[in-house]
Amino acid sequence: MSTYYDPKDLGKFGEIAEFQPALAEKFFSWYGDVFAEGALSQREKSLIALAVAHAVQCPYCIDAYSTDSLQKGATEEMMMEAVHVAAAIRGGASLVHGVMMMNKVKEVTM
């Protein structure tokens, strides 16, 4: 294997049931319900999943939801915009924590 993440493992996702079938069944049932058409379209949910996949840096999810988004009619532009939204939120979250640092520095230096 040339990488830590083996792309073939994505196809084995269902095998997580092997060691704990009851919990896996609950997870897959819930997962299916989450991605069903609802107030958000399946395409919108796939784009959200793609963005989250980048935020949590899951290569399996990036792989799966890149393909899924395309299959659900998302354009390359829509997909990259979703990735930029994730990056902006992630960057903003880091920066807003700078307020904690500023508060501490002011506390210590006052």
Biopython code that builds the backbone (N, CA, C, O; Angstrom):
import numpy as np
from Bio.PDB.StructureBuilder import StructureBuilder

atoms = [
    (1, "MET", "N", (0.851, -1.169, 0.000)),
    (1, "MET", "CA", (0.000, 0.000, 0.000)),
    (1, "MET", "C", (0.901, 1.237, 0.000)),
    (1, "MET", "O", (1.827, 1.340, 0.805)),
    (2, "SER", "N", (0.621, 2.175, -0.911)),
    (2, "SER", "CA", (1.462, 3.362, -1.009)),
    (2, "SER", "C", (0.969, 4.517, -0.143)),
    (2, "SER", "O", (1.694, 5.495, 0.043)),
    (3, "THR", "N", (-0.230, 4.427, 0.382)),
    (3, "THR", "CA", (-0.753, 5.477, 1.250)),
    (3, "THR", "C", (-1.361, 4.846, 2.497)),
    (3, "THR", "O", (-1.678, 3.657, 2.523)),
    (4, "TYR", "N", (-1.514, 5.663, 3.513)),
    (4, "TYR", "CA", (-2.119, 5.188, 4.752)),
    (4, "TYR", "C", (-3.570, 4.793, 4.516)),
    (4, "TYR", "O", (-4.040, 3.784, 5.042)),
    (5, "TYR", "N", (-4.274, 5.589, 3.724)),
    (5, "TYR", "CA", (-5.661, 5.309, 3.385)),
    (5, "TYR", "C", (-5.698, 4.507, 2.095)),
    (5, "TYR", "O", (-5.253, 4.984, 1.051)),
    (6, "ASP", "N", (-6.220, 3.307, 2.162)),
    (6, "ASP", "CA", (-6.325, 2.455, 0.987)),
    (6, "ASP", "C", (-7.692, 2.707, 0.349)),
    (6, "ASP", "O", (-8.716, 2.436, 0.977)),
    (7, "PRO", "N", (-7.732, 3.216, -0.877)),
    (7, "PRO", "CA", (-9.013, 3.503, -1.525)),
    (7, "PRO", "C", (-9.960, 2.298, -1.571)),
    (7, "PRO", "O", (-11.178, 2.473, -1.586)),
    (8, "LYS", "N", (-9.419, 1.096, -1.594)),
    (8, "LYS", "CA", (-10.269, -0.102, -1.617)),
    (8, "LYS", "C", (-11.068, -0.242, -0.322)),
    (8, "LYS", "O", (-12.109, -0.900, -0.308)),
    (9, "ASP", "N", (-10.592, 0.370, 0.768)),
    (9, "ASP", "CA", (-11.302, 0.261, 2.038)),
    (9, "ASP", "C", (-12.658, 0.957, 2.020)),
    (9, "ASP", "O", (-13.555, 0.582, 2.775)),
    (10, "LEU", "N", (-12.816, 1.963, 1.167)),
    (10, "LEU", "CA", (-14.108, 2.652, 1.078)),
    (10, "LEU", "C", (-15.210, 1.653, 0.727)),
    (10, "LEU", "O", (-16.314, 1.728, 1.265)),
    (11, "GLY", "N", (-14.915, 0.734, -0.162)),
    (11, "GLY", "CA", (-15.888, -0.278, -0.543)),
    (11, "GLY", "C", (-16.197, -1.288, 0.548)),
    (11, "GLY", "O", (-17.157, -2.051, 0.441)),
    (12, "LYS", "N", (-15.392, -1.293, 1.591)),
    (12, "LYS", "CA", (-15.583, -2.222, 2.705)),
    (12, "LYS", "C", (-16.362, -1.593, 3.868)),
    (12, "LYS", "O", (-16.487, -2.199, 4.932)),
    (13, "PHE", "N", (-16.877, -0.393, 3.666)),
    (13, "PHE", "CA", (-17.542, 0.330, 4.749)),
    (13, "PHE", "C", (-18.624, -0.506, 5.413)),
    (13, "PHE", "O", (-18.745, -0.501, 6.638)),
    (14, "GLY", "N", (-19.403, -1.215, 4.631)),
    (14, "GLY", "CA", (-20.468, -2.044, 5.186)),
    (14, "GLY", "C", (-19.972, -3.140, 6.106)),
    (14, "GLY", "O", (-20.732, -3.670, 6.917)),
    (15, "GLU", "N", (-18.705, -3.481, 5.983)),
    (15, "GLU", "CA", (-18.136, -4.544, 6.809)),
    (15, "GLU", "C", (-17.965, -4.148, 8.271)),
    (15, "GLU", "O", (-17.631, -4.991, 9.104)),
    (16, "ILE", "N", (-18.191, -2.869, 8.595)),
    (16, "ILE", "CA", (-18.088, -2.486, 10.006)),
    (16, "ILE", "C", (-19.121, -3.223, 10.847)),
    (16, "ILE", "O", (-19.005, -3.286, 12.071)),
    (17, "ALA", "N", (-20.127, -3.778, 10.190)),
    (17, "ALA", "CA", (-21.153, -4.543, 10.905)),
    (17, "ALA", "C", (-20.618, -5.862, 11.446)),
    (17, "ALA", "O", (-21.228, -6.457, 12.335)),
    (18, "GLU", "N", (-19.504, -6.321, 10.930)),
    (18, "GLU", "CA", (-18.976, -7.626, 11.314)),
    (18, "GLU", "C", (-18.744, -7.752, 12.821)),
    (18, "GLU", "O", (-19.061, -8.787, 13.408)),
    (19, "PHE", "N", (-18.206, -6.734, 13.439)),
    (19, "PHE", "CA", (-17.870, -6.821, 14.860)),
    (19, "PHE", "C", (-18.996, -6.352, 15.775)),
    (19, "PHE", "O", (-18.979, -6.648, 16.970)),
    (20, "GLN", "N", (-19.972, -5.627, 15.235)),
    (20, "GLN", "CA", (-21.062, -5.117, 16.067)),
    (20, "GLN", "C", (-22.294, -4.906, 15.173)),
    (20, "GLN", "O", (-22.640, -3.768, 14.854)),
    (21, "PRO", "N", (-22.945, -5.986, 14.774)),
    (21, "PRO", "CA", (-24.040, -5.874, 13.808)),
    (21, "PRO", "C", (-25.218, -5.021, 14.275)),
    (21, "PRO", "O", (-25.787, -4.284, 13.470)),
    (22, "ALA", "N", (-25.589, -5.095, 15.518)),
    (22, "ALA", "CA", (-26.757, -4.346, 15.990)),
    (22, "ALA", "C", (-26.522, -2.839, 15.898)),
    (22, "ALA", "O", (-27.393, -2.095, 15.448)),
    (23, "LEU", "N", (-25.345, -2.398, 16.325)),
    (23, "LEU", "CA", (-25.046, -0.962, 16.257)),
    (23, "LEU", "C", (-24.865, -0.503, 14.821)),
    (23, "LEU", "O", (-25.290, 0.596, 14.466)),
    (24, "ALA", "N", (-24.243, -1.324, 13.994)),
    (24, "ALA", "CA", (-24.062, -0.971, 12.580)),
    (24, "ALA", "C", (-25.419, -0.824, 11.896)),
    (24, "ALA", "O", (-25.626, 0.094, 11.103)),
    (25, "GLU", "N", (-26.335, -1.727, 12.206)),
    (25, "GLU", "CA", (-27.678, -1.654, 11.617)),
    (25, "GLU", "C", (-28.351, -0.332, 11.987)),
    (25, "GLU", "O", (-28.979, 0.303, 11.140)),
    (26, "LYS", "N", (-28.223, 0.080, 13.239)),
    (26, "LYS", "CA", (-28.803, 1.354, 13.677)),
    (26, "LYS", "C", (-28.139, 2.523, 12.960)),
    (26, "LYS", "O", (-28.813, 3.454, 12.519)),
    (27, "PHE", "N", (-26.811, 2.470, 12.846)),
    (27, "PHE", "CA", (-26.101, 3.552, 12.170)),
    (27, "PHE", "C", (-26.535, 3.665, 10.711)),
    (27, "PHE", "O", (-26.868, 4.754, 10.245)),
    (28, "PHE", "N", (-26.532, 2.539, 9.988)),
    (28, "PHE", "CA", (-26.864, 2.587, 8.565)),
    (28, "PHE", "C", (-28.322, 2.985, 8.334)),
    (28, "PHE", "O", (-28.631, 3.633, 7.334)),
    (29, "SER", "N", (-29.205, 2.613, 9.230)),
    (29, "SER", "CA", (-30.602, 3.034, 9.122)),
    (29, "SER", "C", (-30.704, 4.550, 9.288)),
    (29, "SER", "O", (-31.351, 5.234, 8.495)),
    (30, "TRP", "N", (-30.056, 5.056, 10.330)),
    (30, "TRP", "CA", (-30.046, 6.505, 10.586)),
    (30, "TRP", "C", (-29.377, 7.250, 9.435)),
    (30, "TRP", "O", (-29.889, 8.267, 8.969)),
    (31, "TYR", "N", (-28.238, 6.746, 8.980)),
    (31, "TYR", "CA", (-27.481, 7.369, 7.882)),
    (31, "TYR", "C", (-28.359, 7.472, 6.636)),
    (31, "TYR", "O", (-28.384, 8.508, 5.972)),
    (32, "GLY", "N", (-29.071, 6.407, 6.325)),
    (32, "GLY", "CA", (-29.967, 6.426, 5.177)),
    (32, "GLY", "C", (-31.072, 7.453, 5.325)),
    (32, "GLY", "O", (-31.406, 8.155, 4.370)),
    (33, "ASP", "N", (-31.640, 7.545, 6.521)),
    (33, "ASP", "CA", (-32.687, 8.534, 6.780)),
    (33, "ASP", "C", (-32.149, 9.956, 6.653)),
    (33, "ASP", "O", (-32.830, 10.833, 6.121)),
    (34, "VAL", "N", (-30.940, 10.186, 7.136)),
    (34, "VAL", "CA", (-30.332, 11.520, 7.070)),
    (34, "VAL", "C", (-30.211, 11.988, 5.626)),
    (34, "VAL", "O", (-30.463, 13.156, 5.333)),
    (35, "PHE", "N", (-29.828, 11.093, 4.723)),
    (35, "PHE", "CA", (-29.575, 11.470, 3.339)),
    (35, "PHE", "C", (-30.796, 11.333, 2.429)),
    (35, "PHE", "O", (-30.697, 11.563, 1.224)),
    (36, "ALA", "N", (-31.935, 10.964, 2.991)),
    (36, "ALA", "CA", (-33.165, 10.895, 2.196)),
    (36, "ALA", "C", (-33.637, 12.312, 1.862)),
    (36, "ALA", "O", (-33.329, 13.267, 2.575)),
    (37, "GLU", "N", (-34.377, 12.427, 0.784)),
    (37, "GLU", "CA", (-34.956, 13.717, 0.394)),
    (37, "GLU", "C", (-35.802, 14.243, 1.543)),
    (37, "GLU", "O", (-36.574, 13.492, 2.139)),
    (38, "GLY", "N", (-35.667, 15.493, 1.852)),
    (38, "GLY", "CA", (-36.432, 16.110, 2.935)),
    (38, "GLY", "C", (-36.545, 17.597, 2.670)),
    (38, "GLY", "O", (-36.783, 18.010, 1.534)),
    (39, "ALA", "N", (-36.377, 18.405, 3.703)),
    (39, "ALA", "CA", (-36.390, 19.850, 3.519)),
    (39, "ALA", "C", (-35.230, 20.269, 2.610)),
    (39, "ALA", "O", (-35.319, 21.261, 1.886)),
    (40, "LEU", "N", (-34.150, 19.498, 2.660)),
    (40, "LEU", "CA", (-33.024, 19.703, 1.746)),
    (40, "LEU", "C", (-33.069, 18.616, 0.680)),
    (40, "LEU", "O", (-33.458, 17.480, 0.952)),
    (41, "SER", "N", (-32.669, 18.972, -0.525)),
    (41, "SER", "CA", (-32.608, 17.972, -1.598)),
    (41, "SER", "C", (-31.434, 17.032, -1.343)),
    (41, "SER", "O", (-30.528, 17.346, -0.571)),
    (42, "GLN", "N", (-31.463, 15.892, -1.995)),
    (42, "GLN", "CA", (-30.343, 14.963, -1.868)),
    (42, "GLN", "C", (-29.058, 15.593, -2.397)),
    (42, "GLN", "O", (-27.980, 15.333, -1.862)),
    (43, "ARG", "N", (-29.156, 16.411, -3.430)),
    (43, "ARG", "CA", (-27.963, 17.097, -3.954)),
    (43, "ARG", "C", (-27.401, 18.070, -2.919)),
    (43, "ARG", "O", (-26.189, 18.124, -2.711)),
    (44, "GLU", "N", (-28.273, 18.835, -2.276)),
    (44, "GLU", "CA", (-27.809, 19.768, -1.242)),
    (44, "GLU", "C", (-27.138, 19.021, -0.096)),
    (44, "GLU", "O", (-26.100, 19.453, 0.404)),
    (45, "LYS", "N", (-27.723, 17.906, 0.320)),
    (45, "LYS", "CA", (-27.140, 17.113, 1.400)),
    (45, "LYS", "C", (-25.782, 16.545, 0.992)),
    (45, "LYS", "O", (-24.863, 16.476, 1.808)),
    (46, "SER", "N", (-25.661, 16.144, -0.258)),
    (46, "SER", "CA", (-24.391, 15.616, -0.739)),
    (46, "SER", "C", (-23.323, 16.705, -0.744)),
    (46, "SER", "O", (-22.172, 16.443, -0.394)),
    (47, "LEU", "N", (-23.689, 17.918, -1.136)),
    (47, "LEU", "CA", (-22.735, 19.035, -1.116)),
    (47, "LEU", "C", (-22.326, 19.390, 0.316)),
    (47, "LEU", "O", (-21.164, 19.705, 0.575)),
    (48, "ILE", "N", (-23.283, 19.337, 1.241)),
    (48, "ILE", "CA", (-22.950, 19.571, 2.651)),
    (48, "ILE", "C", (-21.978, 18.493, 3.116)),
    (48, "ILE", "O", (-20.985, 18.794, 3.778)),
    (49, "ALA", "N", (-22.259, 17.249, 2.775)),
    (49, "ALA", "CA", (-21.371, 16.146, 3.160)),
    (49, "ALA", "C", (-19.983, 16.334, 2.563)),
    (49, "ALA", "O", (-18.983, 16.060, 3.227)),
    (50, "LEU", "N", (-19.911, 16.794, 1.331)),
    (50, "LEU", "CA", (-18.615, 17.045, 0.693)),
    (50, "LEU", "C", (-17.844, 18.125, 1.445)),
    (50, "LEU", "O", (-16.641, 17.994, 1.671)),
    (51, "ALA", "N", (-18.537, 19.185, 1.828)),
    (51, "ALA", "CA", (-17.890, 20.268, 2.568)),
    (51, "ALA", "C", (-17.408, 19.777, 3.936)),
    (51, "ALA", "O", (-16.278, 20.057, 4.338)),
    (52, "VAL", "N", (-18.256, 19.054, 4.636)),
    (52, "VAL", "CA", (-17.883, 18.518, 5.951)),
    (52, "VAL", "C", (-16.714, 17.551, 5.811)),
    (52, "VAL", "O", (-15.811, 17.542, 6.647)),
    (53, "ALA", "N", (-16.727, 16.739, 4.759)),
    (53, "ALA", "CA", (-15.633, 15.795, 4.521)),
    (53, "ALA", "C", (-14.295, 16.521, 4.437)),
    (53, "ALA", "O", (-13.281, 16.024, 4.928)),
    (54, "HIS", "N", (-14.297, 17.688, 3.820)),
    (54, "HIS", "CA", (-13.063, 18.467, 3.739)),
    (54, "HIS", "C", (-12.704, 19.067, 5.096)),
    (54, "HIS", "O", (-11.532, 19.121, 5.468)),
    (55, "ALA", "N", (-13.719, 19.515, 5.830)),
    (55, "ALA", "CA", (-13.452, 20.110, 7.143)),
    (55, "ALA", "C", (-12.868, 19.085, 8.116)),
    (55, "ALA", "O", (-11.982, 19.408, 8.908)),
    (56, "VAL", "N", (-13.367, 17.851, 8.053)),
    (56, "VAL", "CA", (-12.855, 16.819, 8.967)),
    (56, "VAL", "C", (-11.720, 16.017, 8.328)),
    (56, "VAL", "O", (-11.146, 15.127, 8.956)),
    (57, "GLN", "N", (-11.412, 16.338, 7.094)),
    (57, "GLN", "CA", (-10.301, 15.749, 6.341)),
    (57, "GLN", "C", (-10.391, 14.224, 6.248)),
    (57, "GLN", "O", (-9.442, 13.509, 6.568)),
    (58, "CYS", "N", (-11.541, 13.753, 5.809)),
    (58, "CYS", "CA", (-11.756, 12.316, 5.621)),
    (58, "CYS", "C", (-11.612, 11.977, 4.139)),
    (58, "CYS", "O", (-12.505, 12.285, 3.350)),
    (59, "PRO", "N", (-10.504, 11.347, 3.748)),
    (59, "PRO", "CA", (-10.316, 11.043, 2.327)),
    (59, "PRO", "C", (-11.377, 10.106, 1.762)),
    (59, "PRO", "O", (-11.738, 10.215, 0.590)),
    (60, "TYR", "N", (-11.880, 9.185, 2.583)),
    (60, "TYR", "CA", (-12.931, 8.287, 2.114)),
    (60, "TYR", "C", (-14.207, 9.076, 1.804)),
    (60, "TYR", "O", (-14.867, 8.836, 0.793)),
    (61, "CYS", "N", (-14.537, 10.006, 2.676)),
    (61, "CYS", "CA", (-15.740, 10.820, 2.485)),
    (61, "CYS", "C", (-15.582, 11.762, 1.294)),
    (61, "CYS", "O", (-16.526, 11.970, 0.533)),
    (62, "ILE", "N", (-14.394, 12.326, 1.136)),
    (62, "ILE", "CA", (-14.141, 13.193, -0.018)),
    (62, "ILE", "C", (-14.331, 12.391, -1.296)),
    (62, "ILE", "O", (-14.967, 12.865, -2.237)),
    (63, "ASP", "N", (-13.791, 11.192, -1.338)),
    (63, "ASP", "CA", (-13.946, 10.303, -2.483)),
    (63, "ASP", "C", (-15.429, 10.034, -2.735)),
    (63, "ASP", "O", (-15.930, 10.242, -3.840)),
    (64, "ALA", "N", (-16.116, 9.574, -1.703)),
    (64, "ALA", "CA", (-17.519, 9.172, -1.850)),
    (64, "ALA", "C", (-18.417, 10.338, -2.240)),
    (64, "ALA", "O", (-19.263, 10.197, -3.123)),
    (65, "TYR", "N", (-18.244, 11.486, -1.593)),
    (65, "TYR", "CA", (-19.164, 12.592, -1.836)),
    (65, "TYR", "C", (-18.774, 13.451, -3.029)),
    (65, "TYR", "O", (-19.585, 14.255, -3.488)),
    (66, "SER", "N", (-17.562, 13.308, -3.543)),
    (66, "SER", "CA", (-17.237, 13.914, -4.837)),
    (66, "SER", "C", (-18.043, 13.192, -5.913)),
    (66, "SER", "O", (-18.693, 13.824, -6.746)),
    (67, "THR", "N", (-17.994, 11.877, -5.886)),
    (67, "THR", "CA", (-18.745, 11.073, -6.847)),
    (67, "THR", "C", (-20.246, 11.262, -6.664)),
    (67, "THR", "O", (-20.971, 11.472, -7.636)),
    (68, "ASP", "N", (-20.715, 11.189, -5.411)),
    (68, "ASP", "CA", (-22.144, 11.311, -5.127)),
    (68, "ASP", "C", (-22.682, 12.671, -5.571)),
    (68, "ASP", "O", (-23.763, 12.750, -6.154)),
    (69, "SER", "N", (-21.936, 13.733, -5.299)),
    (69, "SER", "CA", (-22.384, 15.071, -5.697)),
    (69, "SER", "C", (-22.535, 15.165, -7.213)),
    (69, "SER", "O", (-23.524, 15.701, -7.712)),
    (70, "LEU", "N", (-21.550, 14.642, -7.942)),
    (70, "LEU", "CA", (-21.649, 14.640, -9.402)),
    (70, "LEU", "C", (-22.861, 13.841, -9.860)),
    (70, "LEU", "O", (-23.593, 14.283, -10.746)),
    (71, "GLN", "N", (-23.082, 12.677, -9.272)),
    (71, "GLN", "CA", (-24.204, 11.828, -9.661)),
    (71, "GLN", "C", (-25.547, 12.479, -9.356)),
    (71, "GLN", "O", (-26.551, 12.170, -9.998)),
    (72, "LYS", "N", (-25.564, 13.366, -8.393)),
    (72, "LYS", "CA", (-26.814, 14.037, -8.020)),
    (72, "LYS", "C", (-26.972, 15.379, -8.737)),
    (72, "LYS", "O", (-27.877, 16.150, -8.420)),
    (73, "GLY", "N", (-26.093, 15.658, -9.702)),
    (73, "GLY", "CA", (-26.258, 16.838, -10.539)),
    (73, "GLY", "C", (-25.491, 18.074, -10.126)),
    (73, "GLY", "O", (-25.689, 19.139, -10.710)),
    (74, "ALA", "N", (-24.628, 17.965, -9.143)),
    (74, "ALA", "CA", (-23.818, 19.125, -8.747)),
    (74, "ALA", "C", (-22.758, 19.394, -9.815)),
    (74, "ALA", "O", (-22.239, 18.471, -10.443)),
    (75, "THR", "N", (-22.459, 20.644, -10.001)),
    (75, "THR", "CA", (-21.418, 21.028, -10.940)),
    (75, "THR", "C", (-20.079, 21.132, -10.209)),
    (75, "THR", "O", (-20.031, 21.190, -8.981)),
    (76, "GLU", "N", (-19.016, 21.153, -10.974)),
    (76, "GLU", "CA", (-17.687, 21.334, -10.376)),
    (76, "GLU", "C", (-17.627, 22.653, -9.618)),
    (76, "GLU", "O", (-17.017, 22.734, -8.551)),
    (77, "GLU", "N", (-18.257, 23.685, -10.167)),
    (77, "GLU", "CA", (-18.272, 24.998, -9.513)),
    (77, "GLU", "C", (-18.997, 24.930, -8.165)),
    (77, "GLU", "O", (-18.529, 25.498, -7.179)),
    (78, "MET", "N", (-20.132, 24.241, -8.124)),
    (78, "MET", "CA", (-20.880, 24.092, -6.872)),
    (78, "MET", "C", (-20.051, 23.343, -5.834)),
    (78, "MET", "O", (-20.024, 23.708, -4.658)),
    (79, "MET", "N", (-19.377, 22.292, -6.289)),
    (79, "MET", "CA", (-18.577, 21.480, -5.368)),
    (79, "MET", "C", (-17.422, 22.287, -4.790)),
    (79, "MET", "O", (-17.167, 22.218, -3.588)),
    (80, "MET", "N", (-16.723, 23.048, -5.622)),
    (80, "MET", "CA", (-15.602, 23.845, -5.119)),
    (80, "MET", "C", (-16.095, 24.957, -4.208)),
    (80, "MET", "O", (-15.430, 25.306, -3.232)),
    (81, "GLU", "N", (-17.256, 25.513, -4.522)),
    (81, "GLU", "CA", (-17.821, 26.541, -3.645)),
    (81, "GLU", "C", (-18.121, 25.955, -2.268)),
    (81, "GLU", "O", (-17.883, 26.607, -1.252)),
    (82, "ALA", "N", (-18.644, 24.726, -2.229)),
    (82, "ALA", "CA", (-18.911, 24.053, -0.950)),
    (82, "ALA", "C", (-17.614, 23.852, -0.173)),
    (82, "ALA", "O", (-17.585, 24.034, 1.044)),
    (83, "VAL", "N", (-16.549, 23.480, -0.866)),
    (83, "VAL", "CA", (-15.247, 23.299, -0.214)),
    (83, "VAL", "C", (-14.751, 24.625, 0.342)),
    (83, "VAL", "O", (-14.193, 24.666, 1.438)),
    (84, "HIS", "N", (-14.947, 25.709, -0.401)),
    (84, "HIS", "CA", (-14.528, 27.028, 0.093)),
    (84, "HIS", "C", (-15.339, 27.453, 1.317)),
    (84, "HIS", "O", (-14.802, 28.086, 2.226)),
    (85, "VAL", "N", (-16.624, 27.108, 1.346)),
    (85, "VAL", "CA", (-17.434, 27.403, 2.531)),
    (85, "VAL", "C", (-16.851, 26.684, 3.740)),
    (85, "VAL", "O", (-16.700, 27.274, 4.811)),
    (86, "ALA", "N", (-16.522, 25.399, 3.562)),
    (86, "ALA", "CA", (-15.926, 24.636, 4.668)),
    (86, "ALA", "C", (-14.611, 25.254, 5.111)),
    (86, "ALA", "O", (-14.345, 25.366, 6.307)),
    (87, "ALA", "N", (-13.790, 25.654, 4.150)),
    (87, "ALA", "CA", (-12.493, 26.258, 4.484)),
    (87, "ALA", "C", (-12.679, 27.579, 5.226)),
    (87, "ALA", "O", (-11.945, 27.866, 6.172)),
    (88, "ALA", "N", (-13.646, 28.377, 4.806)),
    (88, "ALA", "CA", (-13.895, 29.660, 5.466)),
    (88, "ALA", "C", (-14.366, 29.455, 6.904)),
    (88, "ALA", "O", (-13.919, 30.154, 7.814)),
    (89, "ILE", "N", (-15.264, 28.502, 7.105)),
    (89, "ILE", "CA", (-15.749, 28.228, 8.460)),
    (89, "ILE", "C", (-14.619, 27.699, 9.323)),
    (89, "ILE", "O", (-14.466, 28.103, 10.475)),
    (90, "ARG", "N", (-13.828, 26.796, 8.764)),
    (90, "ARG", "CA", (-12.711, 26.234, 9.530)),
    (90, "ARG", "C", (-11.686, 27.314, 9.875)),
    (90, "ARG", "O", (-11.192, 27.371, 11.001)),
    (91, "GLY", "N", (-11.374, 28.163, 8.909)),
    (91, "GLY", "CA", (-10.433, 29.255, 9.161)),
    (91, "GLY", "C", (-10.984, 30.259, 10.159)),
    (91, "GLY", "O", (-10.270, 30.722, 11.049)),
    (92, "GLY", "N", (-12.252, 30.589, 10.005)),
    (92, "GLY", "CA", (-12.884, 31.524, 10.931)),
    (92, "GLY", "C", (-12.916, 30.986, 12.351)),
    (92, "GLY", "O", (-12.735, 31.732, 13.313)),
    (93, "ALA", "N", (-13.146, 29.685, 12.474)),
    (93, "ALA", "CA", (-13.164, 29.063, 13.804)),
    (93, "ALA", "C", (-11.796, 29.177, 14.471)),
    (93, "ALA", "O", (-11.703, 29.409, 15.676)),
    (94, "SER", "N", (-10.744, 29.015, 13.689)),
    (94, "SER", "CA", (-9.391, 29.188, 14.251)),
    (94, "SER", "C", (-9.168, 30.626, 14.667)),
    (94, "SER", "O", (-8.650, 30.894, 15.751)),
    (95, "LEU", "N", (-9.557, 31.546, 13.811)),
    (95, "LEU", "CA", (-9.327, 32.959, 14.111)),
    (95, "LEU", "C", (-10.138, 33.458, 15.294)),
    (95, "LEU", "O", (-9.625, 34.229, 16.106)),
    (96, "VAL", "N", (-11.390, 33.038, 15.411)),
    (96, "VAL", "CA", (-12.211, 33.523, 16.520)),
    (96, "VAL", "C", (-11.671, 33.039, 17.854)),
    (96, "VAL", "O", (-11.882, 33.687, 18.879)),
    (97, "HIS", "N", (-10.975, 31.905, 17.853)),
    (97, "HIS", "CA", (-10.342, 31.455, 19.085)),
    (97, "HIS", "C", (-9.179, 32.355, 19.481)),
    (97, "HIS", "O", (-8.705, 32.308, 20.616)),
    (98, "GLY", "N", (-8.722, 33.175, 18.538)),
    (98, "GLY", "CA", (-7.708, 34.172, 18.851)),
    (98, "GLY", "C", (-8.195, 35.158, 19.907)),
    (98, "GLY", "O", (-7.391, 35.749, 20.627)),
    (99, "VAL", "N", (-9.512, 35.335, 20.000)),
    (99, "VAL", "CA", (-10.073, 36.210, 21.037)),
    (99, "VAL", "C", (-9.733, 35.654, 22.415)),
    (99, "VAL", "O", (-9.452, 36.416, 23.340)),
    (100, "MET", "N", (-9.758, 34.329, 22.558)),
    (100, "MET", "CA", (-9.387, 33.713, 23.834)),
    (100, "MET", "C", (-7.934, 34.047, 24.172)),
    (100, "MET", "O", (-7.607, 34.373, 25.313)),
    (101, "MET", "N", (-7.071, 33.958, 23.159)),
    (101, "MET", "CA", (-5.669, 34.295, 23.377)),
    (101, "MET", "C", (-5.532, 35.758, 23.777)),
    (101, "MET", "O", (-4.792, 36.090, 24.702)),
    (102, "MET", "N", (-6.245, 36.623, 23.079)),
    (102, "MET", "CA", (-6.169, 38.050, 23.386)),
    (102, "MET", "C", (-6.644, 38.330, 24.818)),
    (102, "MET", "O", (-6.032, 39.116, 25.541)),
    (103, "ASN", "N", (-7.735, 37.679, 25.212)),
    (103, "ASN", "CA", (-8.241, 37.837, 26.579)),
    (103, "ASN", "C", (-7.195, 37.404, 27.597)),
    (103, "ASN", "O", (-6.980, 38.084, 28.600)),
    (104, "LYS", "N", (-6.549, 36.280, 27.341)),
    (104, "LYS", "CA", (-5.542, 35.755, 28.269)),
    (104, "LYS", "C", (-4.344, 36.679, 28.335)),
    (104, "LYS", "O", (-3.841, 36.973, 29.419)),
    (105, "VAL", "N", (-3.883, 37.142, 27.177)),
    (105, "VAL", "CA", (-2.726, 38.055, 27.153)),
    (105, "VAL", "C", (-3.046, 39.323, 27.929)),
    (105, "VAL", "O", (-2.207, 39.804, 28.689)),
    (106, "LYS", "N", (-4.230, 39.869, 27.754)),
    (106, "LYS", "CA", (-4.612, 41.076, 28.478)),
    (106, "LYS", "C", (-4.699, 40.816, 29.981)),
    (106, "LYS", "O", (-4.332, 41.668, 30.790)),
    (107, "GLU", "N", (-5.194, 39.617, 30.347)),
    (107, "GLU", "CA", (-5.273, 39.250, 31.754)),
    (107, "GLU", "C", (-3.883, 39.164, 32.376)),
    (107, "GLU", "O", (-3.658, 39.665, 33.478)),
    (108, "VAL", "N", (-2.969, 38.541, 31.682)),
    (108, "VAL", "CA", (-1.624, 38.316, 32.200)),
    (108, "VAL", "C", (-0.804, 39.610, 32.230)),
    (108, "VAL", "O", (-0.002, 39.814, 33.141)),
    (109, "THR", "N", (-1.000, 40.471, 31.249)),
    (109, "THR", "CA", (-0.169, 41.678, 31.159)),
    (109, "THR", "C", (-0.746, 42.876, 31.879)),
    (109, "THR", "O", (-0.093, 43.918, 31.946)),
    (110, "MET", "N", (-1.912, 42.768, 32.403)),
    (110, "MET", "CA", (-2.520, 43.917, 33.082)),
    (110, "MET", "C", (-2.120, 43.983, 34.524)),
    (110, "MET", "O", (-2.544, 44.890, 35.241)),
]
sb = StructureBuilder()
sb.init_structure("model")
sb.init_model(0)
sb.init_chain("A")
sb.init_seg("    ")
for serial, (resi, resn, name, xyz) in enumerate(atoms, 1):
    if name == "N":
        sb.init_residue(resn, " ", resi, " ")
    sb.init_atom(name, np.array(xyz, "f"), 0.0, 1.0, " ", f" {name:<3s}", serial, name[0])
structure = sb.get_structure()
